[in-house]
Amino acid sequence: MKLKLYHKIIIGLVAGFLAGILLGEKAEYLKPIGDIFIRCLRLIVVPLILSTLVTGVTSAGDPKKIGSLGIKTVTYFIVTTFFAVVIGLVVANVFQPGAGLALGEVTSVARPDKVSPMQMIVNMVPLNPAEALAKGNVLQIIIFALLFGGALSLAGDKGKPVADFFAALAEVMFKLSDIVIRMAPYGVFALIAWTSGKFGLAILMPMGKLIVATLIASTLHVLIVYTGAVKFLARVSPIHYFKKVFEPALVGLSTCSAAAAFPFTMRAQKQLGVPERVSGFTLPMALTINMDGTALYQAVGAVFVANIYGVDLSIAQQATIVMTAVLASIGTASIPGGGLIMLTLVLESVGLPLEGIAIVAGIDRILDMFRTTTNIFGDNSSGLVVAALEKDLDREIASTPLSEMEVEEAV
């Protein structure tokens, strides 16, 4: 049987842990392999984000043609993603998932000067895009890519050659990111071997706390944000919503793939009374840019890495994490290993060491179950809320219990 990538990463994690226990401090000799993996992740980040964001904006079509449906959909995605990151940060700060494991101290962490929230927004706009690219200023790169992609769309046929170039560059970067992600089992093996060789069994407890913290944050986001949106914006019973979305959520939990659950999500949208005019627009967009579970996980992961390196994140740094995670979720959602690459972006935005990614990557399959399930609940809530705001929701179907629908289908 051919092993899947996540199987290989799990094997790398276990083998690395055992190798570290056996080799002890001699496992230090394996660390360069992990360092190369981290460098390769950093290598692809800037061109990948630039090309995918520009391509994503241009493929959406002429911005002038985006109607109320598009505006409401995108606004809903951005607002819920913002809340997801905030909830992730709150839970992580309370839970302190990396406490108890000290991989070392970091003295060179980027600590932004105390600036007003408005000045932080101003600083996101680059003075020189080339300088932002050279320095890897993630937020400025994202803003430039969004503006540049919008301008390309407005340029029409004259901008098509440039748009085609970025589309081709994005495809090349997809292939390159796939190559880099395939190195993950070896990078995880080397870094975990070094970590366990240095710290022994002490790494097990933080891994468990990271899983629990992510689960708690995901559950709170679904119960507070999505339930609130369904109840107060769509004015639909949350009980009907959860029962009808349970099937696609279960598929997502078991497969870790929102795409695999897509047919079940479409069926759930019909059962919720969402017309195809709305679901046909919101769901494909949701698969690309509505990644609340992924963004939430970045916040928990960033605090986890800060914990294990003894870094006390300031309010300004946590605000940077929020902005980076919200904006980066648009550009990295559909790429191979997007969660890992997005975490690289978030860590770099506040100057945290990337070596902590090894521990996160080792249990990524478990975390991905929570991320995907959260995303699917979000996808279904988006169609329901947008349809209600558009006054296009079939409330008779939405209020019909799932048990009665199943009886009708059986007949």
N, C-alpha and C positions, 0 to 999 in steps of 0.2 A: 504494500500500500504506500502510495506517495504521500509523504508528510506535507502538511500545509505549513505556511510560514510561521503561524502562531505556535504550532507544535514544536518547530525547531527553536523558537525563542524560549519556550518553556523548558525544553531540553537544555538549551544553553544556560538558562538560569540555574537549573538544578545542578548541572555538571560544573558550572562555575563555582557554585556555592561549595560543593564537595571538594573541588580542586583547591579552593582557598583554604578550607579546613585542613586538608592534607599537607599542602605546601607551606602554610603559614606565611611568614614574611617573604619567602621566596616567590610568592605569587606576584610580587612587584614587577617581575620580569615580563609578565603578561600584559601589564597595563598599557604599554605602547600600542597594542592592537586596539584596545578600547579608545585610546586617544585619537587614533586614525579615524575610527568610526565617528567620533564626535566632530572632528575636523570636516569630514565629508558631509555631515548634516549641515554644518555652518556654511559649507561651500555652496550648497544648492539653494539656500534660503532666499537670498536677495533676487536672483534672476527668476526663481520660481514664483515668488509673490508678485513681482512686477508683471511677468508675462500672463499669469493666470487671472490676475485682477483686470488688466487691460482687456484681455480676451473676454472675460465674463461680462464686463460692462458693454463692450461693443456688440456681443452676441444678443444682448437684451433688446437691441433695436434702437430706434430713434427716441431719445429721452422725451422729446416733445409729444410723442404719441402715447406715453404712459398715462393711463387714465386713473380714475379714482380707485379702481381695483388694484392696480399695481402699487399705488402710493400706500393704500391701507395695508396691503400684504407686506411690503418691505418695512413699513413702520412697525407693524406687529412683530416681525422677526427681530428687528433691532432692539425694541423695548424688552421683549422677553429674554433675549440674549443678555442684555444689560443686567436684568434681575438675576439671571442664572449665574453670572460671574460674581455678582455681589453676594448671593447666597453661598456660593462656593467659598468665597473669602471669609465670610462670617463663620461658617461651620469649621473651616480649617483653622481660623484664629482661636476658636473656642476649643477645638479638639486637639490642635497641635500634633498632627499625625507623625511628624518626624522626631518628636521629642524622645530622648533616650538613645539616639544614635548620633554620634558626633564624628563626621568624616574629616573634620578639620575646621580651622577658622579662616574666614575670608576677611581681609582688611581693605581690599580694593574694590568693594562693591560700589557701583554707581549710586550716589545719593543725590538726587536732584535738589537744587536750591529751593528754598521756600518761596513758592510763587502762588499767585491767586489762581483759582480754577479757570478764570477767563484767560489768563496768561498762558496756562498749560495748553488751552485750545489753540491760542495764537501760535505757540511754539510747534504745534503739529504741522503747520504749513511751512514747507521748505523754502528757504531763500534760494538755494541752488540744488536742483535735483541730482546733479552729478555728485555733489558733496554728500548728499543724503545716501546715495547708493554706495559711495566709497566707504563711508563710515558705518554703513549698516543701520542707519536710523530707521527702525521699522515703521513707526507711526508716520513719519514724513514720506517714506516710500509708498505706503498705502494710500495716503492722501493724494500724492502725485499720480499714482496709477489710476485712481478713481477719476480724477480730473482729466487726465490724458485720455482715458478710455471714453469718457463722455464727449470730449472734443472730437475724437475720431468718429464717433457715431454721428455727430452733427456735420462732419465734413463730407459724409455721404460717399459717393463713388471715388472722389479724389483721395479720400483717406483709406480706401480699400487696400492698396498695396502695403501700407504700414500696418493695417489691421491684420492682413494675411501674414506678415512677418511675425507679429507677436503671437498669432495663433500657431504658427509653425514652431516658434521658440517654446511656447507652452507645451507642445507635444514632445519636443526634445527633452524638456525639463521633466515631463512626466516619466519618460523612459529613464532618465538619469536618477530621478528620485526612487524609481522602482529598483534600480541597481543598488543604490545606497541602502534602501530599506532591507534588501536581501542580505546585507552585511550585518544586520541587527543581531542574529543569533551569536555571531562571533564576537561582536562588540560587547554584547551583554555578558557573554561567557567571561571575557577578559576582565571587564570592569567589576563584575560580581566576584570573580575569583580574587581580585586585588582587595575588594572591600571586605569579603568574608575572611580572607587571610589576615587582614589587619585587625578586624573587629570581632570575628567569630560569630557566635550565635546571636549576638546583639542586634543583627539586622532583621531578624524575623519579626519581632514585635512591631517595629515601625511599618513593615509591609502590611501586616494585618490591620493596623490602625488606618493606613492609607485607604485600604479597601472599604473599611467601615465608614470612614469620613465621606468618601465619594458616594456610597450608598445613601447615607443620611441626607447629604446635600441634594442628591437627585430626587429622593422621595419628597423632600420639602418643596423643591421647585415644582414638581408635578402637583402636589396637594395645595400649595398656596397660589402660585402664579397661574397655572393652567385651569385649576378649579375656579379660581376667582374670575378669570377671563370668560370661562364658559357660563358661570352663574350670573355675572353682572354685565358683561358685554353682549354675550349671545342670548342671555336669559333662557338657558336650557338647563334641565336638571343634570347636575354632575353625575348622578347615579346612572342615568341613561347613557351619558357620555362614556363613563368608565366601562360599562358593560359592553358597549358597542365597539370600543377601541381595544378591548382586552385581547381579542384574537390577533390583530396585527402586532400588538405589543409583545405577545408571547412568541410570535414568529421572530421578531427582532431580537428578543432576549436569547433565543436559542441559536440564531444564525449570526448575530452581530452584524446584520446587514439590513439597512432601511430599504435598499433596493429589492431585496428578497421579499420584504413585507409589503412592497408597493401594491400588488394586486389586492391584498387583504385590506390595505388602507383605503383603496378606491371603493371597495365594498362597504367599509365602515362609513365612508363619507355619504354614500347613498342612504344607509340606514340612519344617518344623522340628519337627513333632509337637505344636504348640501347639493345644489344643482351642478351638473357637469361643467357649466360655464365658469363656475368659481373653482371647483376642485381641479379642473383641467389646467387652471392657471397657477393656483397656490401650491399644489403638490409637487409638480416638477421643480418649481422654485425652491420649495422646502428641502428637497433632496440635495440642492446645491448650496444654499446659504443659511438654512435654518438649522443650526448645529448647537442648540442650547446645552445639550449633554456634554458635547466636546468642549465648549467654552467653559462650562462649570468645572470640568475636570482639569482644565489648565490652571484655574485659580487654586484648586486644592493641591495640584502638583507643584505649583510655584511655592506655596507656603511650606509644603513638605520638604522641598529642596532647601529652602531658607532655614528650616528647622535643623536639618542634618548638618548644615554648615555653620550653625550658630549665628545666623543673620537675623536681626530684628528689623523687619520691613517697616519703613515709615509710611505715614498716610499718603505722602506724595508717590511713593513707589507702588503702593497698592492701587492708587488711582491710575497709575500708568499701566498696571496689570489689567485693570478693567477696560481701559481704552484699547490696549493692544489685543486682548482676547476677543472683544466685540468686533473690532475691525478685521482682525486676522481670520476670524471664523468664516468670513465671506470668501477669502481667497484660498483657504486650504481645505475646505470641506470635502471636496470630491477627489482629491489626489491620493495616490497610494501612501499609506503611512501618514496621513494628514495630521492625526492627533499628535504623533511624535514630533513632526516638523513644526507644528503649531506651538508645542511646548518649548521647543528650541527658541522660537521667536519671543515668547513671553519671558523666558528666563534671561535672554539677552537684553531685553528691553529694560530690565532692572539690574543687570550686571551680575546675575547669579551664575555659579559654575554649572556647566552642562553635564558634568560627570554623574550627577544625581539622576539623570535620565535612565541610566542602566537599571536601577532598581524599579523605576516606574515602568519601563519597557518590559521587564521580566514578568510583571503581573498585568500587563496591558489587556490581555484577553478577558480577564475577569472584569476589569474596569470598563472595557468596551461593551460588555453586556448592559451595564447601567447606562452608559452614554447613548447607545442605540435605542434602548427602550424609552429613555427620556425624549430623544429626538422624535420618535414615532408618536408619542403623546402630544408633542408640540406640533407636529405636522397636521394631525387631526384637529387639534384645537384651532389652528390657523384658518382652515377651511370653514369651520363652524362660525368663528367670530367674524371673518370677512363677509361670509354670506349673510349673517345677521345685520352687519353694518350696511351692507348693500341692499337690505330689505328684500333679499332674494332667498331667504331660508324657508323651507317647507316645514312650518312649525307642527303641523299635524303628524308628519313622519317623525320629526325630531322628538316629539313627546310620546310616540308609540313605544311601549316596552319591547325589548329585544325578543323576549319569549313569544310575544304575539306575532312578530315578524317571522320568526323561525317556523311557527305553525303554518302561516300563510305560504311560506316557501315550500314546506313539506307537502302541502295540498297541491 
